[in-house]
Amino acid sequence: MPTILTSSSLVDTLNSSVWTITPVTVALAGTPVQGPSLVNQFNNSILVHSPLSNLNKRLFVATSAANAAIANSRVELRSGESLVLKIDNANLLWFNASINATVAQIITEA
């Protein structure tokens, strides 16, 4: 079971010289977007964050485009929530949203 952090304070205190924050935008709700190729070079976790700017939007995270469209096969994040995953590359993730122009932040160690 993934760890879900319910506070955005972790992202707010990250040091940008140590961490890379890569935004991914779901331009059209209902149209899954694949995560970018971000290799987890230190074998640490990748953090997916729904920024506070996603107010009243729901961000969905899944392991395939098909799963991103199925409620029982995806994780839902609301504004300010985060998901920590132990994966090799962020391109294994697919994002979907309830409202157009919803942003996911993928945070990796630089």
C-alpha positions as CSV (number, residue, x, y, z in Angstrom):
1,M,0.0,0.0,0.0
2,P,1.5,3.4,-1.0
3,T,2.1,6.1,1.6
4,I,-0.2,9.1,1.2
5,L,0.9,12.3,2.8
6,T,-1.9,14.7,3.6
7,S,0.1,17.8,4.0
8,S,1.9,19.9,1.4
9,S,4.5,21.1,3.9
10,L,7.0,18.5,2.5
11,V,7.0,20.1,-0.9
12,D,7.1,23.6,0.4
13,T,10.4,22.9,2.3
14,L,12.3,21.0,-0.4
15,N,15.6,22.4,-1.4
16,S,15.5,22.9,-5.2
17,S,19.3,22.2,-5.6
18,V,18.8,18.7,-4.2
19,W,15.3,17.9,-5.7
20,T,13.9,18.2,-9.2
21,I,10.2,19.1,-9.4
22,T,8.7,18.2,-12.8
23,P,5.2,19.3,-13.6
24,V,2.9,17.2,-15.7
25,T,-0.4,18.7,-16.9
26,V,-3.5,16.8,-17.7
27,A,-4.8,19.2,-20.3
28,L,-8.0,17.4,-21.0
29,A,-9.8,15.6,-18.2
30,G,-10.5,12.0,-19.1
31,T,-7.5,11.8,-21.4
32,P,-4.6,10.0,-19.6
33,V,-1.1,11.5,-19.8
34,Q,2.0,9.3,-19.3
35,G,4.6,10.5,-16.9
36,P,8.0,11.7,-18.3
37,S,11.1,9.6,-18.4
38,L,12.7,10.5,-15.0
39,V,15.0,7.7,-14.0
40,N,15.1,7.1,-10.2
41,Q,18.9,7.1,-10.2
42,F,19.5,6.8,-6.5
43,N,16.9,3.9,-6.0
44,N,14.9,6.2,-3.8
45,S,11.2,7.0,-3.9
46,I,9.4,9.2,-6.3
47,L,6.9,11.6,-4.9
48,V,3.8,12.6,-6.8
49,H,2.2,15.7,-5.4
50,S,-1.1,17.5,-6.2
51,P,-0.3,21.2,-5.7
52,L,-2.5,23.5,-3.8
53,S,-3.3,25.2,-7.1
54,N,-5.4,22.1,-7.9
55,L,-8.2,23.4,-5.7
56,N,-11.5,21.6,-6.3
57,K,-9.7,19.3,-8.8
58,R,-9.0,15.5,-8.4
59,L,-5.7,14.1,-9.8
60,F,-5.7,10.3,-10.6
61,V,-2.5,8.3,-10.7
62,A,-2.3,4.8,-12.2
63,T,0.0,2.2,-13.8
64,S,-1.5,2.4,-17.3
65,A,-3.7,4.6,-19.5
66,A,-6.6,2.1,-19.1
67,N,-6.3,2.0,-15.3
68,A,-6.2,5.8,-15.1
69,A,-9.8,5.8,-16.4
70,I,-11.1,3.1,-13.9
71,A,-12.0,4.3,-10.4
72,N,-10.9,1.1,-8.6
73,S,-7.6,0.9,-10.4
74,R,-6.1,4.3,-9.6
75,V,-5.2,6.5,-6.7
76,E,-7.0,9.8,-6.2
77,L,-5.2,12.8,-4.9
78,R,-6.8,16.1,-3.9
79,S,-5.2,19.4,-3.6
80,G,-2.2,19.2,-1.2
81,E,-2.0,15.4,-1.1
82,S,1.0,13.4,-2.1
83,L,1.9,9.8,-3.0
84,V,5.3,8.2,-2.4
85,L,6.2,5.4,-4.8
86,K,9.2,3.1,-5.1
87,I,9.5,2.8,-8.9
88,D,12.4,2.9,-11.3
89,N,11.1,5.6,-13.7
90,A,8.2,8.1,-13.6
91,N,7.2,7.0,-17.1
92,L,5.6,4.0,-15.4
93,L,2.9,6.4,-14.2
94,W,-0.2,7.6,-15.9
95,F,-2.2,10.7,-14.9
96,N,-5.8,11.6,-15.4
97,A,-8.0,14.3,-13.8
98,S,-11.6,15.4,-13.1
99,I,-11.1,18.9,-14.5
100,N,-9.0,20.2,-17.4
101,A,-5.5,21.7,-16.7
102,T,-4.9,19.7,-13.6
103,V,-1.2,19.5,-12.6
104,A,0.8,16.7,-11.1
105,Q,4.3,17.5,-9.6
106,I,6.8,14.6,-9.8
107,I,9.5,15.1,-7.3
108,T,12.8,13.2,-7.6
109,E,16.2,13.5,-6.1
110,A,18.6,15.4,-8.4
